[in-house]
Amino acid sequence: MKIAFFSSKPYDELFFRKENEKYNFELNFFDTNLSSHLVNALEDEIAICVFVNDIVDRNVIKILAKKGVKIIALRCAGFNNVDLEAAKEYGIKVCRVPAYSPEAVAEHTLAMLLTLNRKTHKAYNRVREQNFSLNGLLGFNIHKKTVGVIGTGKIGKAFIDLMKGFDCKILAYDLYPDKDLENSGVNYVGLDTLFKESDIISLHCPLTPENKYLINKATIAIMKDGVTIINTSRGGLINTIDAIEALKEHKIGYLGIDVYEQEEKLFFQDLSAEIIQDDTIQRLMSFPNVLVTAHQAFFTQEALEQISEITLRSISDITTKGKTEEIVML
C-alpha cells in the first residue's frame, strides 16, 4: 500500500522510514505543501499524510476521492486545516496524532517564557562580544506568579505541572474541566477572570471558529499591564495586529509565539536570502520583547518517534483490520 507525505522534511523521512520497517508500506515524500496540482499526480495511494500547513479543503478532498484515497492522516494534533464535512461526504477517514509527547510542547513553552523573561538570548550574544554589562537584562521572578492556562488537555496539563514547580498560582479555562487538576488545586475560572488576574497567559487550545482571535483588542484591554503571553498552540488564536498595538502601548510586556496565523508562507523554509513580504511578522519581530520560533515546540526526538509510530499504526489498523476504536478519528 502506498502513502504520500506532503510538506515533508528530511527528519520526517528519517523517522517514518525507520518506523515503516514494521509495516512495509510504500512511502512517497513530497517536500511541497499539498495542493490540487499535486493531488492530481497521485497514483494508487491508499492514504495521504499531511502536516499543519497543508490545506485539505473540499476541492482537494474531491480529487482525493476520485484518486481512490481512503485515509487522510494528520501527523499533528490540530485539524482546522481539513474540511471534515467534505471528507465524511466523500467517504474518506481522517485520523490525527493528538498526544505526541505533550511534554515536548510544554517544555518549549517554558523555554520561551524563561528566555523572554531572563533575556538569555540577548545575554548570549552580548557576552560573545565581550560585553558583560547587565543593563537591559532585568527580569522578574516567576515564583508565585499567577499563570493562566487556556486549554487543559495533555499539553496544557503538562505545562501546569511545570509551573507548579515554580509554586505558581494556576488559573485554568477549558470547556471540559479536568477533575484531577481541580483536585490538585488548579482553579478553573471564566475567561474574563483569567485575563484580569494572570501575570502570564499560555495558550494550549485547538483553533475553532468560536475562539479565533481569542486574544484581541478587547480581551487584551482587561489584562494586567505588562502581561506575558505565550502561544505554542495555533496562530489564529491571536489577532497579530491587535497584539502589535498592545506591544507599542506597553500593555503586553512580553510575547512569545511558536505559531503565526500566516505561517504557511514562512515556517519550515529557509528564507534567509529572500525579502520577506509579510510586513506584519517583520514588525512583530522588531520588538525587543517578542520571541518568535518557527513552530518547533513539537520538535524533539521523542515526539517524532511517537508521531511516526501512531500515524503508521493508525493507517495500518484502518486498512488491514478495519479497526477504528483506538484511533483518534475525526
Contacts in CASP RR format, 6 or more apart in sequence:
PFRMAT RR
TARGET T0000
AUTHOR 0000-0000-0000
METHOD contacts of the structure
MODEL  1
MKIAFFSSKPYDELFFRKENEKYNFELNFFDTNLSSHLVNALEDEIAICV
FVNDIVDRNVIKILAKKGVKIIALRCAGFNNVDLEAAKEYGIKVCRVPAY
SPEAVAEHTLAMLLTLNRKTHKAYNRVREQNFSLNGLLGFNIHKKTVGVI
GTGKIGKAFIDLMKGFDCKILAYDLYPDKDLENSGVNYVGLDTLFKESDI
ISLHCPLTPENKYLINKATIAIMKDGVTIINTSRGGLINTIDAIEALKEH
KIGYLGIDVYEQEEKLFFQDLSAEIIQDDTIQRLMSFPNVLVTAHQAFFT
QEALEQISEITLRSISDITTKGKTEEIVML
1 25 0 8 1.000
1 26 0 8 1.000
1 46 0 8 1.000
1 47 0 8 1.000
1 319 0 8 1.000
2 25 0 8 1.000
2 26 0 8 1.000
2 27 0 8 1.000
2 28 0 8 1.000
2 43 0 8 1.000
2 44 0 8 1.000
2 45 0 8 1.000
2 46 0 8 1.000
2 47 0 8 1.000
3 25 0 8 1.000
3 26 0 8 1.000
3 27 0 8 1.000
3 28 0 8 1.000
3 45 0 8 1.000
3 46 0 8 1.000
3 47 0 8 1.000
3 48 0 8 1.000
3 49 0 8 1.000
3 73 0 8 1.000
3 315 0 8 1.000
4 28 0 8 1.000
4 30 0 8 1.000
4 42 0 8 1.000
4 45 0 8 1.000
4 47 0 8 1.000
4 48 0 8 1.000
4 49 0 8 1.000
5 12 0 8 1.000
5 13 0 8 1.000
5 16 0 8 1.000
5 27 0 8 1.000
5 28 0 8 1.000
5 29 0 8 1.000
5 30 0 8 1.000
5 48 0 8 1.000
5 49 0 8 1.000
6 30 0 8 1.000
6 32 0 8 1.000
6 33 0 8 1.000
6 34 0 8 1.000
6 38 0 8 1.000
6 48 0 8 1.000
6 49 0 8 1.000
6 50 0 8 1.000
6 51 0 8 1.000
6 54 0 8 1.000
7 30 0 8 1.000
7 31 0 8 1.000
7 32 0 8 1.000
7 33 0 8 1.000
7 34 0 8 1.000
7 50 0 8 1.000
7 51 0 8 1.000
7 53 0 8 1.000
7 54 0 8 1.000
7 268 0 8 1.000
8 29 0 8 1.000
8 30 0 8 1.000
8 31 0 8 1.000
8 51 0 8 1.000
9 31 0 8 1.000
9 268 0 8 1.000
11 304 0 8 1.000
12 29 0 8 1.000
12 75 0 8 1.000
12 304 0 8 1.000
13 27 0 8 1.000
13 29 0 8 1.000
15 304 0 8 1.000
15 305 0 8 1.000
15 307 0 8 1.000
15 308 0 8 1.000
16 27 0 8 1.000
16 49 0 8 1.000
16 308 0 8 1.000
16 311 0 8 1.000
16 312 0 8 1.000
17 27 0 8 1.000
18 308 0 8 1.000
19 305 0 8 1.000
19 308 0 8 1.000
19 309 0 8 1.000
19 312 0 8 1.000
20 27 0 8 1.000
20 312 0 8 1.000
22 312 0 8 1.000
23 312 0 8 1.000
23 316 0 8 1.000
25 312 0 8 1.000
25 315 0 8 1.000
28 45 0 8 1.000
30 38 0 8 1.000
32 38 0 8 1.000
33 53 0 8 1.000
33 54 0 8 1.000
33 55 0 8 1.000
33 264 0 8 1.000
34 48 0 8 1.000
34 50 0 8 1.000
34 54 0 8 1.000
34 55 0 8 1.000
34 56 0 8 1.000
34 60 0 8 1.000
35 55 0 8 1.000
35 60 0 8 1.000
36 59 0 8 1.000
36 60 0 8 1.000
36 63 0 8 1.000
39 60 0 8 1.000
39 63 0 8 1.000
39 64 0 8 1.000
39 67 0 8 1.000
40 63 0 8 1.000
40 67 0 8 1.000
42 48 0 8 1.000
42 64 0 8 1.000
42 67 0 8 1.000
42 69 0 8 1.000
43 67 0 8 1.000
45 67 0 8 1.000
45 68 0 8 1.000
45 69 0 8 1.000
46 68 0 8 1.000
46 69 0 8 1.000
46 70 0 8 1.000
46 71 0 8 1.000
46 315 0 8 1.000
46 319 0 8 1.000
47 69 0 8 1.000
47 70 0 8 1.000
47 71 0 8 1.000
47 72 0 8 1.000
47 73 0 8 1.000
47 315 0 8 1.000
47 319 0 8 1.000
48 64 0 8 1.000
48 69 0 8 1.000
48 71 0 8 1.000
48 72 0 8 1.000
48 73 0 8 1.000
49 73 0 8 1.000
49 74 0 8 1.000
49 75 0 8 1.000
49 311 0 8 1.000
49 315 0 8 1.000
50 56 0 8 1.000
50 72 0 8 1.000
50 73 0 8 1.000
50 74 0 8 1.000
50 75 0 8 1.000
50 81 0 8 1.000
50 82 0 8 1.000
51 74 0 8 1.000
51 75 0 8 1.000
51 76 0 8 1.000
52 76 0 8 1.000
52 78 0 8 1.000
52 81 0 8 1.000
52 295 0 8 1.000
53 81 0 8 1.000
53 263 0 8 1.000
53 264 0 8 1.000
53 267 0 8 1.000
53 268 0 8 1.000
54 81 0 8 1.000
55 81 0 8 1.000
55 264 0 8 1.000
56 72 0 8 1.000
56 81 0 8 1.000
56 82 0 8 1.000
56 83 0 8 1.000
56 87 0 8 1.000
57 83 0 8 1.000
57 86 0 8 1.000
58 83 0 8 1.000
58 86 0 8 1.000
61 72 0 8 1.000
61 83 0 8 1.000
61 86 0 8 1.000
61 87 0 8 1.000
61 90 0 8 1.000
61 92 0 8 1.000
62 86 0 8 1.000
62 90 0 8 1.000
64 72 0 8 1.000
64 90 0 8 1.000
64 92 0 8 1.000
65 90 0 8 1.000
65 91 0 8 1.000
65 92 0 8 1.000
69 92 0 8 1.000
70 91 0 8 1.000
70 92 0 8 1.000
70 93 0 8 1.000
70 318 0 8 1.000
70 319 0 8 1.000
71 92 0 8 1.000
71 93 0 8 1.000
71 94 0 8 1.000
71 95 0 8 1.000
71 315 0 8 1.000
71 318 0 8 1.000
71 319 0 8 1.000
72 82 0 8 1.000
72 87 0 8 1.000
72 92 0 8 1.000
72 93 0 8 1.000
72 94 0 8 1.000
72 95 0 8 1.000
73 94 0 8 1.000
73 95 0 8 1.000
73 96 0 8 1.000
73 311 0 8 1.000
73 314 0 8 1.000
73 315 0 8 1.000
74 82 0 8 1.000
74 94 0 8 1.000
74 95 0 8 1.000
74 96 0 8 1.000
74 97 0 8 1.000
75 97 0 8 1.000
75 307 0 8 1.000
75 308 0 8 1.000
75 311 0 8 1.000
76 96 0 8 1.000
76 97 0 8 1.000
76 298 0 8 1.000
76 307 0 8 1.000
77 96 0 8 1.000
77 97 0 8 1.000
77 98 0 8 1.000
77 99 0 8 1.000
77 100 0 8 1.000
77 155 0 8 1.000
77 206 0 8 1.000
78 96 0 8 1.000
78 206 0 8 1.000
78 207 0 8 1.000
78 234 0 8 1.000
79 94 0 8 1.000
79 96 0 8 1.000
79 206 0 8 1.000
79 330 0 8 1.000
80 206 0 8 1.000
80 207 0 8 1.000
80 208 0 8 1.000
80 234 0 8 1.000
82 94 0 8 1.000
82 330 0 8 1.000
84 94 0 8 1.000
84 330 0 8 1.000
87 93 0 8 1.000
87 94 0 8 1.000
87 330 0 8 1.000
93 318 0 8 1.000
93 324 0 8 1.000
93 329 0 8 1.000
94 329 0 8 1.000
94 330 0 8 1.000
95 311 0 8 1.000
95 314 0 8 1.000
95 315 0 8 1.000
95 318 0 8 1.000
95 327 0 8 1.000
95 328 0 8 1.000
95 329 0 8 1.000
95 330 0 8 1.000
96 328 0 8 1.000
96 330 0 8 1.000
97 306 0 8 1.000
97 307 0 8 1.000
97 310 0 8 1.000
97 311 0 8 1.000
97 328 0 8 1.000
98 154 0 8 1.000
98 328 0 8 1.000
99 154 0 8 1.000
100 298 0 8 1.000
100 303 0 8 1.000
100 306 0 8 1.000
100 307 0 8 1.000
100 310 0 8 1.000
101 298 0 8 1.000
101 300 0 8 1.000
101 302 0 8 1.000
101 303 0 8 1.000
101 306 0 8 1.000
102 153 0 8 1.000
102 154 0 8 1.000
102 155 0 8 1.000
102 156 0 8 1.000
102 157 0 8 1.000
102 158 0 8 1.000
103 158 0 8 1.000
103 302 0 8 1.000
104 297 0 8 1.000
104 298 0 8 1.000
104 299 0 8 1.000
104 300 0 8 1.000
104 302 0 8 1.000
104 303 0 8 1.000
105 155 0 8 1.000
105 158 0 8 1.000
105 159 0 8 1.000
105 204 0 8 1.000
105 232 0 8 1.000
105 297 0 8 1.000
105 298 0 8 1.000
106 155 0 8 1.000
106 156 0 8 1.000
106 158 0 8 1.000
106 159 0 8 1.000
106 161 0 8 1.000
106 162 0 8 1.000
107 158 0 8 1.000
107 162 0 8 1.000
108 232 0 8 1.000
108 258 0 8 1.000
108 293 0 8 1.000
108 296 0 8 1.000
108 297 0 8 1.000
108 298 0 8 1.000
109 159 0 8 1.000
109 202 0 8 1.000
109 204 0 8 1.000
109 230 0 8 1.000
109 232 0 8 1.000
109 258 0 8 1.000
109 297 0 8 1.000
110 159 0 8 1.000
110 162 0 8 1.000
110 163 0 8 1.000
112 230 0 8 1.000
112 232 0 8 1.000
112 256 0 8 1.000
112 258 0 8 1.000
112 291 0 8 1.000
112 293 0 8 1.000
113 142 0 8 1.000
113 200 0 8 1.000
113 202 0 8 1.000
113 228 0 8 1.000
113 230 0 8 1.000
114 120 0 8 1.000
114 142 0 8 1.000
115 121 0 8 1.000
115 291 0 8 1.000
116 228 0 8 1.000
116 230 0 8 1.000
116 254 0 8 1.000
116 255 0 8 1.000
116 256 0 8 1.000
116 289 0 8 1.000
116 291 0 8 1.000
117 139 0 8 1.000
117 140 0 8 1.000
117 142 0 8 1.000
117 228 0 8 1.000
117 254 0 8 1.000
118 137 0 8 1.000
118 139 0 8 1.000
119 136 0 8 1.000
119 137 0 8 1.000
119 139 0 8 1.000
121 291 0 8 1.000
122 136 0 8 1.000
122 137 0 8 1.000
122 288 0 8 1.000
123 137 0 8 1.000
126 132 0 8 1.000
126 133 0 8 1.000
126 137 0 8 1.000
142 163 0 8 1.000
142 166 0 8 1.000
142 168 0 8 1.000
142 200 0 8 1.000
143 166 0 8 1.000
143 167 0 8 1.000
143 168 0 8 1.000
144 166 0 8 1.000
144 167 0 8 1.000
144 168 0 8 1.000
144 169 0 8 1.000
145 166 0 8 1.000
145 168 0 8 1.000
145 169 0 8 1.000
145 199 0 8 1.000
145 200 0 8 1.000
146 168 0 8 1.000
146 169 0 8 1.000
146 171 0 8 1.000
146 197 0 8 1.000
146 198 0 8 1.000
146 199 0 8 1.000
146 200 0 8 1.000
147 160 0 8 1.000
147 163 0 8 1.000
147 168 0 8 1.000
147 169 0 8 1.000
147 170 0 8 1.000
147 171 0 8 1.000
147 198 0 8 1.000
147 199 0 8 1.000
147 200 0 8 1.000
147 201 0 8 1.000
147 202 0 8 1.000
148 170 0 8 1.000
148 171 0 8 1.000
148 172 0 8 1.000
148 173 0 8 1.000
148 194 0 8 1.000
148 198 0 8 1.000
148 200 0 8 1.000
148 201 0 8 1.000
148 202 0 8 1.000
149 156 0 8 1.000
149 159 0 8 1.000
149 160 0 8 1.000
149 163 0 8 1.000
149 170 0 8 1.000
149 171 0 8 1.000
149 172 0 8 1.000
149 173 0 8 1.000
149 201 0 8 1.000
149 202 0 8 1.000
149 204 0 8 1.000
150 172 0 8 1.000
150 173 0 8 1.000
150 174 0 8 1.000
150 191 0 8 1.000
150 194 0 8 1.000
150 201 0 8 1.000
150 202 0 8 1.000
150 203 0 8 1.000
150 204 0 8 1.000
150 205 0 8 1.000
150 214 0 8 1.000
151 172 0 8 1.000
151 173 0 8 1.000
151 174 0 8 1.000
151 203 0 8 1.000
151 204 0 8 1.000
151 205 0 8 1.000
152 160 0 8 1.000
152 172 0 8 1.000
152 173 0 8 1.000
152 174 0 8 1.000
152 177 0 8 1.000
152 178 0 8 1.000
152 181 0 8 1.000
152 186 0 8 1.000
152 204 0 8 1.000
153 174 0 8 1.000
153 178 0 8 1.000
153 204 0 8 1.000
155 204 0 8 1.000
155 232 0 8 1.000
155 233 0 8 1.000
156 202 0 8 1.000
156 204 0 8 1.000
157 178 0 8 1.000
157 181 0 8 1.000
159 202 0 8 1.000
159 204 0 8 1.000
160 170 0 8 1.000
160 172 0 8 1.000
160 181 0 8 1.000
160 186 0 8 1.000
163 170 0 8 1.000
164 170 0 8 1.000
164 184 0 8 1.000
168 200 0 8 1.000
169 187 0 8 1.000
170 185 0 8 1.000
170 186 0 8 1.000
170 187 0 8 1.000
171 186 0 8 1.000
171 187 0 8 1.000
171 188 0 8 1.000
171 189 0 8 1.000
171 193 0 8 1.000
171 194 0 8 1.000
171 197 0 8 1.000
171 198 0 8 1.000
172 178 0 8 1.000
172 181 0 8 1.000
172 186 0 8 1.000
172 187 0 8 1.000
172 188 0 8 1.000
172 189 0 8 1.000
172 194 0 8 1.000
173 188 0 8 1.000
173 189 0 8 1.000
173 190 0 8 1.000
173 191 0 8 1.000
173 194 0 8 1.000
174 188 0 8 1.000
174 205 0 8 1.000
177 188 0 8 1.000
178 186 0 8 1.000
181 188 0 8 1.000
182 188 0 8 1.000
189 197 0 8 1.000
191 214 0 8 1.000
191 219 0 8 1.000
192 222 0 8 1.000
194 201 0 8 1.000
195 201 0 8 1.000
195 219 0 8 1.000
195 222 0 8 1.000
195 223 0 8 1.000
196 222 0 8 1.000
196 223 0 8 1.000
196 224 0 8 1.000
197 224 0 8 1.000
198 223 0 8 1.000
198 224 0 8 1.000
198 227 0 8 1.000
199 224 0 8 1.000
199 227 0 8 1.000
199 228 0 8 1.000
200 227 0 8 1.000
200 228 0 8 1.000
200 229 0 8 1.000
200 230 0 8 1.000
201 215 0 8 1.000
201 223 0 8 1.000
201 227 0 8 1.000
201 228 0 8 1.000
201 229 0 8 1.000
201 230 0 8 1.000
202 229 0 8 1.000
202 230 0 8 1.000
202 231 0 8 1.000
202 232 0 8 1.000
203 214 0 8 1.000
203 215 0 8 1.000
203 229 0 8 1.000
203 230 0 8 1.000
203 231 0 8 1.000
203 232 0 8 1.000
203 233 0 8 1.000
203 234 0 8 1.000
203 237 0 8 1.000
203 238 0 8 1.000
204 232 0 8 1.000
204 233 0 8 1.000
205 211 0 8 1.000
205 214 0 8 1.000
205 233 0 8 1.000
205 234 0 8 1.000
205 237 0 8 1.000
206 233 0 8 1.000
206 234 0 8 1.000
207 233 0 8 1.000
207 234 0 8 1.000
207 235 0 8 1.000
207 236 0 8 1.000
207 237 0 8 1.000
211 237 0 8 1.000
212 236 0 8 1.000
212 237 0 8 1.000
213 236 0 8 1.000
213 237 0 8 1.000
213 238 0 8 1.000
213 239 0 8 1.000
213 242 0 8 1.000
214 237 0 8 1.000
214 238 0 8 1.000
215 229 0 8 1.000
215 231 0 8 1.000
215 237 0 8 1.000
215 238 0 8 1.000
215 239 0 8 1.000
215 242 0 8 1.000
215 243 0 8 1.000
216 239 0 8 1.000
216 242 0 8 1.000
217 239 0 8 1.000
217 242 0 8 1.000
217 245 0 8 1.000
217 246 0 8 1.000
220 227 0 8 1.000
220 242 0 8 1.000
220 243 0 8 1.000
220 246 0 8 1.000
220 251 0 8 1.000
220 252 0 8 1.000
221 251 0 8 1.000
223 251 0 8 1.000
223 252 0 8 1.000
225 250 0 8 1.000
225 251 0 8 1.000
226 250 0 8 1.000
226 251 0 8 1.000
226 252 0 8 1.000
226 253 0 8 1.000
226 254 0 8 1.000
227 251 0 8 1.000
227 252 0 8 1.000
227 253 0 8 1.000
228 252 0 8 1.000
228 253 0 8 1.000
228 254 0 8 1.000
228 255 0 8 1.000
229 238 0 8 1.000
229 243 0 8 1.000
229 252 0 8 1.000
229 254 0 8 1.000
229 255 0 8 1.000
229 256 0 8 1.000
230 255 0 8 1.000
230 256 0 8 1.000
230 257 0 8 1.000
231 237 0 8 1.000
231 238 0 8 1.000
231 256 0 8 1.000
231 257 0 8 1.000
231 258 0 8 1.000
231 259 0 8 1.000
232 257 0 8 1.000
232 258 0 8 1.000
232 259 0 8 1.000
232 297 0 8 1.000
233 259 0 8 1.000
234 259 0 8 1.000
235 257 0 8 1.000
235 259 0 8 1.000
235 260 0 8 1.000
235 261 0 8 1.000
235 263 0 8 1.000
236 259 0 8 1.000
236 261 0 8 1.000
238 257 0 8 1.000
238 261 0 8 1.000
240 260 0 8 1.000
240 261 0 8 1.000
240 280 0 8 1.000
240 281 0 8 1.000
240 284 0 8 1.000
241 280 0 8 1.000
243 252 0 8 1.000
243 255 0 8 1.000
243 284 0 8 1.000
244 280 0 8 1.000
244 283 0 8 1.000
244 284 0 8 1.000
246 252 0 8 1.000
247 253 0 8 1.000
247 255 0 8 1.000
247 284 0 8 1.000
247 287 0 8 1.000
247 289 0 8 1.000
247 290 0 8 1.000
252 289 0 8 1.000
253 289 0 8 1.000
254 289 0 8 1.000
254 290 0 8 1.000
254 291 0 8 1.000
255 284 0 8 1.000
255 287 0 8 1.000
255 289 0 8 1.000
255 290 0 8 1.000
255 291 0 8 1.000
256 290 0 8 1.000
256 291 0 8 1.000
256 292 0 8 1.000
257 284 0 8 1.000
257 290 0 8 1.000
257 291 0 8 1.000
257 292 0 8 1.000
257 293 0 8 1.000
258 292 0 8 1.000
258 293 0 8 1.000
258 294 0 8 1.000
258 295 0 8 1.000
258 296 0 8 1.000
258 297 0 8 1.000
259 295 0 8 1.000
260 266 0 8 1.000
260 267 0 8 1.000
260 281 0 8 1.000
260 292 0 8 1.000
262 278 0 8 1.000
262 280 0 8 1.000
262 281 0 8 1.000
263 294 0 8 1.000
263 295 0 8 1.000
265 278 0 8 1.000
266 276 0 8 1.000
266 278 0 8 1.000
266 281 0 8 1.000
266 294 0 8 1.000
267 294 0 8 1.000
267 295 0 8 1.000
268 294 0 8 1.000
268 295 0 8 1.000
276 282 0 8 1.000
281 292 0 8 1.000
284 290 0 8 1.000
284 292 0 8 1.000
285 292 0 8 1.000
298 307 0 8 1.000
314 327 0 8 1.000
314 328 0 8 1.000
317 323 0 8 1.000
317 324 0 8 1.000
317 326 0 8 1.000
317 327 0 8 1.000
318 324 0 8 1.000
318 327 0 8 1.000
END
